[in-house]
Amino acid sequence: MSMVVLKYFRHETVHTLRSSCRRVIDYHMEKGPEFRIIGDASAEKKDEAKKEIERALFNHYDSMPSEGREQMDKFEYPKSEKELALIDFANEETDRLMSEAGIEPYDISAENYHIIPPELYKKVAGGSGTAETFFMVQGMIFDAQHFRDNPVYFGAVALHETLHLKAHFSAEVEDKGGKVNKTPYREGVSARASQKDGYSGAYHNHFKGLHEAIVSAQEKKSLYKLLDLPLLREEKKWLMSGEAKDLRKKFSDKIKIPEDDIIWVGKKSENDYETIFYQKQRHVLNYICVEIQKEFPDLYESTDDVFKEFLKANFTGRLLPIARLVDGTFGEGSFRILGNMTAEKESAVLTLETLKKAKTRQV
């Protein structure tokens, strides 16, 4: 498949911050999706790029180049009825979350979800993870070896990737001597380098760790609803059994993660389990939400109410509301510190330590 891996405040007084926060939670319905195009290319070229992305989203198969269609026709696995139903669940759940955040929801067609052989997945995704979202072509790929016989894991990851694809997206379009370059610029709360800064595909993705923390935290919150689906009745029955609970505890002790971070356990091998990723990044986000709720209890009754502000930022791409909350709780410049958190575990550990020190100084 001809996809390229497109791995794309100010401080205020507490009084002003509280006023700003009240405006934040006064949601109103916004149109979606709204793809934003920046860059120095002509208005005509930018409008053309925007229409290409919209076609890729709503007419995905027809928008693919002929080579891509041929490879999908030849290698892509046909989706089972259960997989189609789980894609429907991913759309319904993300639509609900968007509506709660005041964003007009929309569905992504099942044809945007590609379950492909591991060899092709490795070629397209560069051997990264088990699933990948491509914003410029508005598609998702799933490594079949991890999902074809594991509907619970497919449902959880399909939800995760749908949250990514329904996030805010903006692209940069530059015209360099008649050659038009199109690159991703914003994905959810994360921001990639500009072409003017020497975009090469290998660079720091600002707020990448926060982005993944938000999406994986919501994946975990929605897991219980996923398991309540009638089509997963047998899988849930197994997971609730004493044998599965013993296996979950065994794997939890082995890999040193909470038991409720383990999505699936099986008996096929010593490593037959699947987990929710980005545990350390989620730990940072949870700590931030707890401290913000303590700082502004009149605005947020629970930490989940605070989390919804971060989830809304994922859909809108607007960082100022959550920047005010973070800086108002941990001190000026703290949001920039959060922006440096990557998807690596060590980065999240260091970010948490830094924010705790900032909070101590603030107190």
Secondary structure in CASP SS format (residue, H / E / C, confidence):
PFRMAT SS
TARGET T0000
AUTHOR 0000-0000-0000
METHOD secondary structure of the structure
MODEL  1
M C 1.00
S C 1.00
M C 1.00
V C 1.00
V C 1.00
L C 1.00
K C 1.00
Y C 1.00
F C 1.00
R C 1.00
H C 1.00
E C 1.00
T C 1.00
V H 1.00
H H 1.00
T H 1.00
L H 1.00
R H 1.00
S H 1.00
S H 1.00
C H 1.00
R H 1.00
R H 1.00
V H 1.00
I C 1.00
D C 1.00
Y C 1.00
H C 1.00
M C 1.00
E E 1.00
K C 1.00
G C 1.00
P C 1.00
E C 1.00
F C 1.00
R E 1.00
I E 1.00
I E 1.00
G C 1.00
D C 1.00
A C 1.00
S C 1.00
A H 1.00
E H 1.00
K H 1.00
K H 1.00
D H 1.00
E H 1.00
A H 1.00
K H 1.00
K H 1.00
E H 1.00
I H 1.00
E H 1.00
R H 1.00
A H 1.00
L H 1.00
F H 1.00
N C 1.00
H H 1.00
Y H 1.00
D H 1.00
S H 1.00
M C 1.00
P C 1.00
S H 1.00
E H 1.00
G H 1.00
R H 1.00
E H 1.00
Q H 1.00
M H 1.00
D H 1.00
K H 1.00
F H 1.00
E C 1.00
Y C 1.00
P C 1.00
K C 1.00
S C 1.00
E H 1.00
K H 1.00
E H 1.00
L H 1.00
A H 1.00
L H 1.00
I H 1.00
D H 1.00
F H 1.00
A H 1.00
N H 1.00
E H 1.00
E H 1.00
T H 1.00
D H 1.00
R H 1.00
L H 1.00
M H 1.00
S H 1.00
E H 1.00
A C 1.00
G C 1.00
I E 1.00
E C 1.00
P C 1.00
Y C 1.00
D C 1.00
I C 1.00
S C 1.00
A H 1.00
E H 1.00
N H 1.00
Y E 1.00
H E 1.00
I E 1.00
I E 1.00
P C 1.00
P H 1.00
E H 1.00
L H 1.00
Y H 1.00
K H 1.00
K H 1.00
V H 1.00
A H 1.00
G C 1.00
G C 1.00
S C 1.00
G C 1.00
T C 1.00
A E 1.00
E E 1.00
T E 1.00
F E 1.00
F C 1.00
M C 1.00
V C 1.00
Q C 1.00
G E 1.00
M E 1.00
I E 1.00
F E 1.00
D E 1.00
A H 1.00
Q H 1.00
H H 1.00
F H 1.00
R C 1.00
D C 1.00
N C 1.00
P H 1.00
V H 1.00
Y H 1.00
F H 1.00
G H 1.00
A H 1.00
V H 1.00
A H 1.00
L H 1.00
H H 1.00
E H 1.00
T H 1.00
L H 1.00
H H 1.00
L H 1.00
K C 1.00
A C 1.00
H C 1.00
F E 1.00
S E 1.00
A E 1.00
E E 1.00
V E 1.00
E E 1.00
D E 1.00
K E 1.00
G C 1.00
G C 1.00
K E 1.00
V E 1.00
N E 1.00
K E 1.00
T E 1.00
P E 1.00
Y E 1.00
R E 1.00
E E 1.00
G C 1.00
V C 1.00
S E 1.00
A E 1.00
R C 1.00
A C 1.00
S C 1.00
Q H 1.00
K H 1.00
D H 1.00
G C 1.00
Y C 1.00
S C 1.00
G C 1.00
A C 1.00
Y C 1.00
H C 1.00
N C 1.00
H E 1.00
F C 1.00
K H 1.00
G H 1.00
L H 1.00
H H 1.00
E H 1.00
A H 1.00
I H 1.00
V H 1.00
S H 1.00
A H 1.00
Q H 1.00
E H 1.00
K H 1.00
K H 1.00
S H 1.00
L H 1.00
Y H 1.00
K H 1.00
L H 1.00
L H 1.00
D C 1.00
L C 1.00
P H 1.00
L H 1.00
L H 1.00
R H 1.00
E H 1.00
E H 1.00
K H 1.00
K H 1.00
W H 1.00
L H 1.00
M C 1.00
S C 1.00
G H 1.00
E H 1.00
A H 1.00
K H 1.00
D H 1.00
L H 1.00
R H 1.00
K H 1.00
K H 1.00
F H 1.00
S H 1.00
D H 1.00
K H 1.00
I H 1.00
K C 1.00
I C 1.00
P C 1.00
E H 1.00
D H 1.00
D H 1.00
I E 1.00
I E 1.00
W E 1.00
V E 1.00
G C 1.00
K C 1.00
K C 1.00
S C 1.00
E C 1.00
N C 1.00
D C 1.00
Y E 1.00
E E 1.00
T E 1.00
I C 1.00
F C 1.00
Y C 1.00
Q H 1.00
K H 1.00
Q H 1.00
R H 1.00
H H 1.00
V H 1.00
L H 1.00
N H 1.00
Y H 1.00
I H 1.00
C H 1.00
V H 1.00
E H 1.00
I H 1.00
Q H 1.00
K H 1.00
E H 1.00
F C 1.00
P C 1.00
D C 1.00
L C 1.00
Y C 1.00
E C 1.00
S C 1.00
T H 1.00
D H 1.00
D H 1.00
V H 1.00
F H 1.00
K H 1.00
E H 1.00
F H 1.00
L H 1.00
K H 1.00
A H 1.00
N H 1.00
F H 1.00
T H 1.00
G C 1.00
R C 1.00
L C 1.00
L H 1.00
P H 1.00
I H 1.00
A H 1.00
R H 1.00
L H 1.00
V H 1.00
D H 1.00
G H 1.00
T H 1.00
F H 1.00
G C 1.00
E C 1.00
G C 1.00
S H 1.00
F H 1.00
R H 1.00
I H 1.00
L H 1.00
G H 1.00
N C 1.00
M C 1.00
T C 1.00
A C 1.00
E C 1.00
K H 1.00
E H 1.00
S H 1.00
A H 1.00
V H 1.00
L H 1.00
T H 1.00
L H 1.00
E H 1.00
T H 1.00
L H 1.00
K H 1.00
K H 1.00
A H 1.00
K H 1.00
T H 1.00
R H 1.00
Q H 1.00
V C 1.00
END
